Each structure stands twice: as structure tokens, then as C-alpha cells.
Amino acid sequence: MLRGALLAALTLLAGAGAIAQIRPMRLDIGSPAPASVLYIGSSFFYYNNGINNIVGNLARAGDPPARPASTMITISGAGFDWHDVDSYFRPDAVARYTIDRNNELHFNSRSPLFDVAIMMDCSQCALHPDLKANFHAYAKKDAEIVRKHGARPVFFMSWAYQDHPEMTQGLAEAYTQIGNDNDALVIPAGLAFARSLRDHPEIPLYVADKRHPTLAGGYLAAATTYATIWRRSPVGLKETAGLPADVALALQTAAWATVQDYFGARN
């Protein structure tokens, strides 16, 4: 038992240092900055009214501000292989129209439909011996589909379960590897969770099931996404998603430090 606890602690610290054994090769999203983003994943994305909404609010609060359109397609418990990614880009279907905050209808005519597709596999899919091969195969397949439709693929590194911190390093390595294999940017959200848990254990990132994010956890994931995609610091942004200002600042700081460390900006 002691050996297992020690291993978990060491793994958590390694993840918190934001250093995967495999270093990312793609360091930015490229130009231009995305005007439209598609999120493809599971319930980790749709908790807290959707990661896309928090990211969008952070982007609008940035300096300079960005106003990306976003669409989120999620299936509870989904892995890469549950999603028919090709169908999400078919014409006159997904994101054909938008109803804005003033309840006004707008028909979209963007081309390409999305500039970036952010994809996340199921929590265990990158690590489970029966699912790892699928993880790599569908990462390649879906990245090719996204590029075929004129968008840039991005992979979202998920976080360890609260009671299994040893997942952190395995997830970091697995997502970094598929990023390198497919020339895709990786959002190091899992490493940001580990850093925040180390530096601010008083901030709860998990709901009772020890897997899904609290508002603080969702905010941290969104801040890491904003920092990675736009490569701008979220530290000091006034958008807090309703969190206390000091909590939001701590999470912004963890997100930015993680992104800088993961991509080597602080080396």
C-alpha cells in the first residue's frame, strides 16, 4: 500500500511539473487565429454549461479580444471511435445557423465550416490495454478527416481521476505522442489539473464522482485551452465564470504556467 501511495505521489508531482517524457513537436496552432472552433468529446466537455462557453468568454475578455464561434458535439462516455467526425462537416447540417444572445437567427456561410477541431478521447481510452490501439488509430483517422475539411486538428489531454493521480503521466505521454504522430497541437489540461492540485489543494476540481469537473475544474480546463490556442496569458482576465476572483486568478496562473512549461517557453 505504501509503495502504491508513493508511486501515485511521485507521478502527480511529475505531472504537476508539466514535463511529459515525450516533448511536443507542434508548438502552436499556426496562423491565422481560429474564428470558429468545433469541440468533439464527452461529458468532460459539456459540464458547467460547456467548456466552449467558458473559453469563448475568456477569449472575449482577452487583450486583444477574440470572438470565436463555437460548436460542441459530445456523447456521454464517448471515445474517439464513437464520433462520426466526417459527418460533422457535411454541408447544411451542423452549425448551419446560430441563435445569438438577443435571440436573433443567423445563417452561417463560413468556409471552412470550422477552423479548428478540438478532440478528446474517453478517460481510459489512452491507457487501457484493450483500447490503446484504438486511441492511436482513431487519432490518425480523425486528424486526417479534420484536415480534409480544411480545419486544424487539436487533441485535448484529459485529466487523471481524483483517486487515480497515477493516470496523469500516462495521459500526458499518450496525448503528446498522438500530437507528434499527427502534427497536431495538444492542450495540456491534465497537467494543469496536476499543477493546481499540487499548488492549491484547497480548490476543488472534481465533483463527487471524482472524475467530472467542478466549475473550478471546468474553468481551469478552459483557461488552459485559451492559453494554448491563442497563446496568450489568461492571468488577470476579468472573466471568472462566477468564481471568486482569487480562485480564478490561481487557476489562470496554473493554466499559463502549465502551457509555458509544456511547450518549453520557460526553459
Buried (B, 14 or more C-beta within 10 A) or exposed (E): EEEEEEEBEEBBBBBBBBBBEBEBEBEEBEEEBBBBBBBBBBBBBBBBEBBBBBBBBBBEBBEEEBEBBBBBBBBEEBBBBBBEBBEBBEEEEBBEEEEEEEEEEEEBEEEBBBBBBBBBBBBBBBBEEEBBEBBBEBBBBBBEBBBEBEBBBBBBBBBBBBEBBBBBBBBBBBBBBBBBEBEBBBBBBBBBBBBBBBBBEEBBBBBEEEBBBBBBBBBBBBBBBBBBBBBBBBBEBEBBBEBEEEBBBBBBBBBBBBBBBBBEEEE
